[in-house]
């Protein structure tokens, strides 16, 4: 009985299994890298969107503070007549100068 072909066949099977296993391991490593890259990209996009929302909120906050300052001036008498107020803060009748008398 010639055992050399059996050894060659076993060796060949073994190498195929090892090579296949390595291919699977390489594919899994690549998939892991791609998954990590995708997670990083998604995080970067979320951060960009968050910063954009933050900028908008800050702009609204600045506008609210400006209105609050104008209201405080009116309350404390600095701007005590409607003619001193900027027109955008006046009612339509006050803008035209036709105020209702009570």
Residue pairs with C-beta under 8 A, 6 or more apart in sequence:
67 89
70 79
70 85
70 86
70 89
73 79
74 80
74 85
79 85
82 90
82 94
82 99
85 94
87 95
93 99
93 100
